[in-house]
Amino acid sequence: MPYVNIQVTDEGVTQDQKQELIARATQMLVDVLGKDPATTFVVIEEVPTDNWGVAGRSVTERRR
């Protein structure tokens, strides 16, 4: 029972893009590991840029 967690910043990822991420991640596990898509879970988490840090600073701060 695979579980995939995809984290992205909350900057306008569309519903269509999310659906494509879910479909492709599921298909990858079918193709590579032979997993059953009915028991494959994909969760997309949208993280505020204030809560995503790179090189010691938040993404929000780095973009200023």
Backbone hydrogen bonds in HBPLUS format (Angstrom, degrees):
<---DONOR---> <-ACCEPTOR-->    atom                        ^
c    i                          cat <-CA-CA->   ^        H-A-AA   ^      H-
h    n   atom  resd res      DA  || num        DHA   H-A  angle D-A-AA Bond
n    s   type  num  typ     dist DA aas  dist angle  dist       angle   num
A0041-PHE N   A0002-PRO O   2.93 MM  39  6.16 174.6  1.94 151.0 151.7     1
A0004-VAL N   A0041-PHE O   2.78 MM  37  6.14 159.5  1.82 154.3 161.4     2
A0043-VAL N   A0004-VAL O   2.83 MM  39  6.20 162.2  1.86 162.7 168.3     3
A0006-ILE N   A0043-VAL O   2.80 MM  37  6.14 169.8  1.81 167.9 171.4     4
A0045-GLU N   A0006-ILE O   2.79 MM  39  6.17 163.6  1.81 161.6 167.1     5
A0008-VAL N   A0045-GLU O   2.97 MM  37  6.36 162.6  2.00 167.8 173.0     6
A0047-VAL N   A0008-VAL O   2.76 MM  39  6.04 165.3  1.78 156.1 160.8     7
A0011-GLU N   A0009-THR O   2.88 MM   2  5.60 138.4  2.05 103.4  91.3     8
A0010-ASP N   A0047-VAL O   2.92 MM  37  5.33 140.7  2.07 131.6 130.5     9
A0018-LYS N   A0014-THR O   2.96 MM   4  6.28 158.2  2.01 150.2 156.3    10
A0019-GLN N   A0015-GLN O   2.92 MM   4  6.14 159.3  1.96 150.1 155.6    11
A0020-GLU N   A0016-ASP O   2.98 MM   4  6.23 152.8  2.06 144.2 151.6    12
A0021-LEU N   A0017-GLN O   2.92 MM   4  6.22 155.7  1.98 149.9 156.3    13
A0022-ILE N   A0018-LYS O   2.97 MM   4  6.24 162.4  2.00 153.3 157.6    14
A0023-ALA N   A0019-GLN O   2.90 MM   4  6.11 165.6  1.92 150.5 154.6    15
A0024-ARG N   A0020-GLU O   2.88 MM   4  5.97 169.4  1.89 153.2 156.4    16
A0025-ALA N   A0021-LEU O   2.94 MM   4  5.94 162.3  1.97 147.8 153.3    17
A0026-THR N   A0022-ILE O   3.04 MM   4  6.09 160.6  2.08 145.9 151.7    18
A0027-GLN N   A0023-ALA O   2.93 MM   4  6.12 163.9  1.96 147.9 152.8    19
A0028-MET N   A0024-ARG O   2.85 MM   4  6.00 152.9  1.93 147.6 154.7    20
A0029-LEU N   A0025-ALA O   3.24 MM   4  6.52 156.8  2.30 146.0 150.4    21
A0030-VAL N   A0026-THR O   3.08 MM   4  6.42 146.5  2.19 146.5 156.6    22
A0031-ASP N   A0027-GLN O   2.82 MM   4  6.05 167.8  1.84 156.3 158.9    23
A0032-VAL N   A0028-MET O   2.81 MM   4  5.85 170.7  1.82 155.6 158.5    24
A0033-LEU N   A0029-LEU O   3.09 MM   4  5.31 145.5  2.21 121.0 131.5    25
A0035-LYS N   A0029-LEU O   3.19 MM   6  5.69 171.6  2.20 129.5 126.9    26
A0034-GLY N   A0030-VAL O   2.93 MM   4  4.44 128.9  2.20 115.3 123.7    27
A0039-THR N   A0036-ASP O   3.01 MM   3  5.62 158.2  2.06 117.4 123.9    28
A0040-THR N   A0037-PRO O   3.31 MM   3  4.94 168.8  2.32 103.5 103.2    29
A0051-ASN N   A0048-PRO O   2.83 MM   3  5.36 148.8  1.92 114.8 124.4    30
A0052-TRP N   A0049-THR O   3.39 MM   3  5.06 169.2  2.40  99.9 101.7    31
A0059-VAL N   A0052-TRP O   2.77 MM   7  5.82 144.4  1.90 172.4 174.1    32
A0054-VAL N   A0057-ARG O   2.77 MM   3  5.51 162.2  1.80 161.8 160.0    33
A0057-ARG N   A0054-VAL O   3.11 MM   3  5.51 163.6  2.14 115.7 120.8    34
A0062-ARG N   A0058-SER O   2.95 MM   4  6.23 163.4  1.97 154.9 159.8    35
A0063-ARG N   A0059-VAL O   3.04 MM   4  6.17 143.6  2.18 148.3 156.6    36
A0064-ARG N   A0061-GLU O   3.18 MM   3  5.41 156.7  2.23 106.8 113.9    37
